[in-house]
């Protein structure tokens, strides 16, 4: 199977297995203009206006559009700084970016600014996003907007191979940066909250969260997602609002080992739970 066919199949499987409402995103940082994929729309050139990066992502995940934003297309300075397109100004580093709105002191503003994720300055000139099902480029990161139930399925897959829980840096802002830059830097999974800009300007919904991962982990992740689905960990979850609900057999084994003898000794209770 050709490389793009594999990428598109990953996208289709994610949509079907996790029941996503919007397209999972392929996101790539661009090093030169010749890296812009064929067919990608440029906001200033093709629309005549600038876009925030979250708006470009929204066009990709909702409308299926491939969108490339270079510096001259961008409206939000956080992605410009986070993607390393320009060195952050001293104003940013001194803590003024969120002070006094959202940050109570310049000291706190400086602390936030200095831990803000940033790629190497000058390495990239822009970013492109497209649905994973249609991307004609190999992404750096896969970005998935999901609800909490869908996130549970994604996390089960992410942790099923090594059993290690996911540790994420969660911020009030810069969703387009945290969801892309951190997976590229640390090679791991990331959970991100849609920021105020994503909600106000790109219509991210109140129940949406963001799960992302470096594309290099996709083969392993999709294998784990299939395993979890085959193990009956899939959507929709059946709601069971009754006493002593049915549990997997290993829960009863654990109960007995922990002295919860009523979970296994009362076979009638277990029979009731199985019905």
PLY file of the C-alpha trace (Angstrom):
ply
format ascii 1.0
element vertex 275
property float x
property float y
property float z
element edge 274
property int vertex1
property int vertex2
end_header
0.00 0.00 0.00
1.38 3.41 -1.00
2.37 5.79 1.81
-0.54 8.19 1.30
-2.97 5.26 1.13
-1.76 4.18 4.58
-2.22 7.72 5.93
-5.74 7.92 4.48
-6.62 4.51 5.92
-5.50 5.67 9.37
-7.89 8.62 9.02
-10.83 6.45 7.96
-10.22 4.00 10.79
-10.02 6.79 13.36
-13.30 8.26 12.15
-15.07 4.91 12.26
-13.58 3.41 15.41
-13.77 6.57 17.53
-16.94 7.99 15.89
-15.40 11.42 15.45
-17.59 14.40 14.54
-14.86 16.19 12.56
-11.95 14.99 10.46
-8.75 14.01 12.30
-6.05 16.43 11.17
-2.72 15.89 9.48
-0.44 18.80 10.45
3.00 19.53 9.03
5.48 22.34 9.64
6.83 23.73 6.36
10.55 24.42 5.84
10.29 26.13 2.43
7.61 27.29 0.02
8.19 24.29 -2.23
6.94 22.12 0.66
3.42 23.57 0.33
1.29 20.62 -0.86
-0.48 20.85 -4.18
-4.01 22.13 -3.75
-3.45 23.75 -0.36
-5.28 27.06 0.05
-3.32 30.17 1.13
-5.50 32.62 3.10
-4.05 35.90 1.79
-3.53 34.66 -1.77
-6.77 32.72 -2.17
-9.18 34.42 0.26
-7.76 37.92 0.60
-7.52 37.89 4.39
-5.45 36.53 7.29
-6.45 33.60 9.49
-5.52 32.48 12.96
-4.02 28.99 12.90
-7.01 27.55 14.79
-9.22 28.88 11.98
-7.08 27.11 9.40
-7.40 23.91 11.44
-11.17 24.44 11.62
-11.44 24.72 7.83
-9.53 21.44 7.55
-11.39 19.47 10.21
-14.88 20.73 9.35
-14.80 21.53 5.63
-12.11 19.07 4.50
-9.88 21.84 3.16
-6.10 21.76 2.95
-4.82 25.08 4.37
-1.24 26.37 4.35
-0.37 29.36 6.51
2.94 31.12 6.10
3.92 34.08 8.26
2.16 36.55 5.95
-1.10 34.59 6.26
-1.17 34.46 10.06
-3.27 36.59 12.40
-2.30 35.20 15.83
1.23 35.83 17.18
1.21 32.81 19.53
1.51 30.31 16.67
4.16 32.50 15.01
6.23 32.28 18.21
5.45 28.65 18.98
6.29 27.40 15.49
9.55 29.35 15.54
8.74 31.61 12.59
10.06 34.69 14.43
11.95 35.15 17.68
9.59 36.26 20.46
9.87 40.00 21.19
11.16 41.10 24.58
7.63 42.34 25.33
6.49 38.69 25.26
9.44 37.40 27.28
8.99 40.14 29.88
5.51 38.80 30.62
3.25 41.40 29.04
1.46 39.07 26.61
-1.18 37.92 29.12
-0.70 40.64 31.74
-2.98 42.06 33.07
-5.56 39.94 31.18
-5.47 36.40 32.63
-2.15 36.87 34.44
-2.01 38.83 37.69
1.63 39.97 37.68
4.53 40.46 35.33
6.45 37.80 37.26
3.70 35.28 36.50
3.56 36.52 32.90
7.31 35.95 32.51
7.03 32.46 33.98
4.28 31.60 31.50
6.15 33.06 28.54
9.40 31.24 29.27
7.72 27.83 29.49
5.64 28.39 26.34
6.58 25.61 23.85
8.70 26.85 20.96
10.30 25.17 17.98
13.75 26.21 16.80
13.51 29.70 15.34
14.14 29.93 11.61
13.70 26.21 10.89
10.14 26.55 9.60
8.27 29.13 7.53
4.69 27.97 8.10
2.24 25.15 8.73
-0.23 23.13 6.68
-3.27 21.18 7.84
-5.62 18.80 6.04
-7.95 15.91 6.87
-5.91 12.78 7.54
-8.18 10.99 5.08
-7.07 13.22 2.20
-3.61 14.58 3.10
-1.09 14.59 0.24
1.84 15.05 2.63
3.40 13.12 5.50
2.39 14.94 8.70
4.53 15.75 11.70
1.56 15.39 14.03
-1.98 14.04 14.02
-4.46 16.28 15.84
-7.86 14.91 16.88
-10.74 16.98 18.28
-12.92 14.74 20.43
-15.33 14.62 23.36
-14.47 13.06 26.73
-15.87 9.62 25.83
-13.86 9.55 22.60
-10.79 10.72 24.50
-11.21 7.74 26.83
-11.02 5.36 23.86
-7.97 7.17 22.47
-6.23 7.08 25.85
-6.97 3.40 26.30
-5.24 2.75 22.98
-2.35 5.08 23.84
-1.64 3.27 27.12
-2.55 -0.31 26.21
0.91 -1.37 25.02
3.14 -0.17 27.87
0.53 0.55 30.56
1.99 3.99 31.27
-0.49 6.81 31.73
-0.22 9.97 29.65
1.32 13.08 31.20
0.45 16.32 29.42
1.17 20.00 29.90
-2.26 21.64 29.85
-2.56 25.37 29.22
-5.28 27.97 29.06
-3.98 29.23 25.71
-2.11 28.39 22.54
-3.96 25.18 21.63
-2.48 25.19 18.12
0.98 25.27 19.70
0.58 22.78 22.55
-1.19 20.20 20.38
1.49 20.28 17.67
4.78 21.48 19.14
4.87 19.25 22.24
4.34 15.96 20.34
7.04 17.05 17.89
9.44 17.87 20.73
8.87 14.97 23.10
7.62 12.28 20.72
4.67 11.50 22.95
0.91 11.85 23.22
-0.62 15.17 24.23
-3.98 16.28 25.62
-4.83 19.93 24.97
-7.74 22.20 25.86
-9.10 24.31 23.02
-8.05 27.84 23.94
-10.18 30.96 24.02
-9.25 31.81 20.47
-10.12 28.33 19.25
-13.54 28.64 20.89
-14.29 32.27 19.94
-12.77 32.44 16.47
-12.81 28.82 15.23
-16.02 27.54 16.89
-14.47 24.76 18.99
-17.33 23.41 21.09
-17.58 23.37 24.88
-17.42 19.57 25.00
-14.37 19.28 22.73
-10.86 18.34 23.79
-7.78 17.74 21.65
-5.73 14.55 21.52
-2.58 14.61 19.44
0.46 12.48 18.73
3.56 12.51 16.54
2.91 10.79 13.24
5.86 8.48 13.96
3.68 6.76 16.61
0.67 6.23 14.34
1.38 2.63 13.31
1.79 1.56 16.95
-1.21 3.62 18.05
-3.55 2.25 15.38
-2.52 -1.31 16.21
-3.39 -0.61 19.85
-6.71 1.02 18.87
-7.67 -2.11 16.91
-6.70 -4.29 19.88
-8.87 -2.22 22.22
-11.82 -2.35 19.85
-11.50 -6.13 19.58
-11.43 -6.25 23.39
-14.86 -4.54 23.39
-13.47 -1.16 24.45
-15.25 0.85 21.81
-18.06 3.32 21.33
-20.90 3.56 21.98
-20.67 2.53 25.63
-23.80 0.80 26.85
-25.24 2.61 29.87
-25.98 0.20 32.73
-27.84 1.96 35.52
-28.49 -0.95 37.89
-26.93 -2.39 41.05
-24.00 -4.80 40.72
-23.45 -4.12 37.01
-21.59 -6.64 34.86
-17.82 -6.31 34.94
-15.04 -8.07 33.03
-13.93 -11.34 34.65
-10.58 -9.85 35.68
-12.43 -7.37 37.92
-13.89 -10.28 39.87
-10.44 -11.86 40.13
-9.05 -8.55 41.46
-11.94 -8.26 43.90
-11.21 -11.67 45.38
-7.50 -10.89 45.66
-8.36 -7.65 47.51
-10.68 -9.35 49.98
-13.88 -8.20 48.28
-15.24 -11.72 48.58
-18.79 -10.61 47.93
-17.85 -10.00 44.29
-17.04 -13.67 43.68
-18.51 -15.69 46.56
-22.07 -14.68 45.81
-22.50 -16.47 42.50
-26.15 -15.44 42.39
-25.06 -11.80 42.44
-22.61 -12.49 39.62
-25.38 -14.28 37.72
-27.63 -11.26 38.21
-24.89 -9.01 36.96
-24.39 -11.12 33.84
-28.04 -10.83 32.83
0 1
1 2
2 3
3 4
4 5
5 6
6 7
7 8
8 9
9 10
10 11
11 12
12 13
13 14
14 15
15 16
16 17
17 18
18 19
19 20
20 21
21 22
22 23
23 24
24 25
25 26
26 27
27 28
28 29
29 30
30 31
31 32
32 33
33 34
34 35
35 36
36 37
37 38
38 39
39 40
40 41
41 42
42 43
43 44
44 45
45 46
46 47
47 48
48 49
49 50
50 51
51 52
52 53
53 54
54 55
55 56
56 57
57 58
58 59
59 60
60 61
61 62
62 63
63 64
64 65
65 66
66 67
67 68
68 69
69 70
70 71
71 72
72 73
73 74
74 75
75 76
76 77
77 78
78 79
79 80
80 81
81 82
82 83
83 84
84 85
85 86
86 87
87 88
88 89
89 90
90 91
91 92
92 93
93 94
94 95
95 96
96 97
97 98
98 99
99 100
100 101
101 102
102 103
103 104
104 105
105 106
106 107
107 108
108 109
109 110
110 111
111 112
112 113
113 114
114 115
115 116
116 117
117 118
118 119
119 120
120 121
121 122
122 123
123 124
124 125
125 126
126 127
127 128
128 129
129 130
130 131
131 132
132 133
133 134
134 135
135 136
136 137
137 138
138 139
139 140
140 141
141 142
142 143
143 144
144 145
145 146
146 147
147 148
148 149
149 150
150 151
151 152
152 153
153 154
154 155
155 156
156 157
157 158
158 159
159 160
160 161
161 162
162 163
163 164
164 165
165 166
166 167
167 168
168 169
169 170
170 171
171 172
172 173
173 174
174 175
175 176
176 177
177 178
178 179
179 180
180 181
181 182
182 183
183 184
184 185
185 186
186 187
187 188
188 189
189 190
190 191
191 192
192 193
193 194
194 195
195 196
196 197
197 198
198 199
199 200
200 201
201 202
202 203
203 204
204 205
205 206
206 207
207 208
208 209
209 210
210 211
211 212
212 213
213 214
214 215
215 216
216 217
217 218
218 219
219 220
220 221
221 222
222 223
223 224
224 225
225 226
226 227
227 228
228 229
229 230
230 231
231 232
232 233
233 234
234 235
235 236
236 237
237 238
238 239
239 240
240 241
241 242
242 243
243 244
244 245
245 246
246 247
247 248
248 249
249 250
250 251
251 252
252 253
253 254
254 255
255 256
256 257
257 258
258 259
259 260
260 261
261 262
262 263
263 264
264 265
265 266
266 267
267 268
268 269
269 270
270 271
271 272
272 273
273 274
